[in-house]
Amino acid sequence: MVTDMVQAYSVLAAGIAIAGGLIGTGMAQSGIGASGMGILAEKPEKFGQVLFFFVIPETLWIIGFVLGIILLLGIL
């Protein structure tokens, strides 16, 4: 009984970690993407910088995914 509850809570925690990372990434990229397109419309040579700032929020979902896997496997 107790182990079932622990497993249920670990699955819930993993889901929250992954969902939080995905939501945070989406919110960050919406503003960065809109601003980046405005910059690229005026200065196409800034593509590398805009791409760099667009990729940075991707680390949020990667961290959330890794944390979710750690919680599911019971490493922590």
C-alpha positions as CSV (number, residue, x, y, z in Angstrom):
1,M,0.0,0.0,0.0
2,V,2.7,2.5,1.0
3,T,4.9,1.6,-2.0
4,D,1.9,2.1,-4.3
5,M,1.5,5.6,-2.9
6,V,5.2,6.4,-3.2
7,Q,5.1,5.2,-6.8
8,A,2.0,7.3,-7.6
9,Y,3.6,10.4,-6.1
10,S,6.8,9.9,-8.0
11,V,4.9,9.6,-11.3
12,L,2.9,12.7,-10.4
13,A,6.1,14.6,-9.5
14,A,7.7,13.5,-12.8
15,G,4.7,14.7,-14.8
16,I,4.8,18.0,-13.1
17,A,8.5,18.4,-13.7
18,I,8.2,17.6,-17.4
19,A,5.1,19.8,-17.9
20,G,6.6,22.7,-16.0
21,G,9.7,22.6,-18.3
22,L,7.6,22.4,-21.4
23,I,5.3,25.3,-20.4
24,G,8.2,27.4,-19.4
25,T,9.9,26.7,-22.7
26,G,6.8,27.6,-24.6
27,M,6.3,30.9,-22.8
28,A,9.9,31.9,-23.2
29,Q,10.1,31.0,-26.9
30,S,6.9,32.9,-27.8
31,G,8.4,36.2,-26.8
32,I,11.9,35.5,-28.1
33,G,10.6,34.2,-31.4
34,A,8.4,37.2,-32.1
35,S,11.3,39.6,-31.2
36,G,13.7,37.5,-33.2
37,M,11.6,37.7,-36.3
38,G,11.4,41.5,-36.0
39,I,15.2,41.7,-35.7
40,L,15.8,39.4,-38.7
41,A,13.4,41.4,-40.8
42,E,15.6,44.4,-40.3
43,K,19.0,42.8,-40.0
44,P,19.3,39.3,-41.6
45,E,23.0,39.1,-40.6
46,K,22.0,38.7,-37.0
47,F,20.6,35.2,-37.6
48,G,23.3,33.5,-35.5
49,Q,22.6,35.6,-32.5
50,V,18.8,35.3,-32.8
51,L,19.2,31.5,-33.2
52,F,21.4,31.3,-30.1
53,F,18.8,33.2,-27.9
54,F,16.0,31.1,-29.3
55,V,17.8,27.8,-28.4
56,I,18.6,28.8,-24.8
57,P,15.1,28.1,-23.4
58,E,15.2,24.6,-24.9
59,T,17.4,23.7,-21.9
60,L,14.3,24.2,-19.7
61,W,12.5,21.2,-21.1
62,I,15.6,19.1,-21.2
63,I,16.2,19.7,-17.5
64,G,12.6,19.0,-16.7
65,F,12.7,15.8,-18.7
66,V,15.9,14.6,-17.1
67,L,14.5,15.4,-13.6
68,G,11.3,13.5,-14.5
69,I,13.3,10.5,-15.5
70,I,15.3,10.7,-12.3
71,L,12.1,10.9,-10.3
72,L,10.6,7.9,-12.1
73,L,13.7,5.7,-11.7
74,G,13.9,6.7,-8.0
75,I,17.5,7.8,-8.2
76,L,17.0,10.7,-5.9
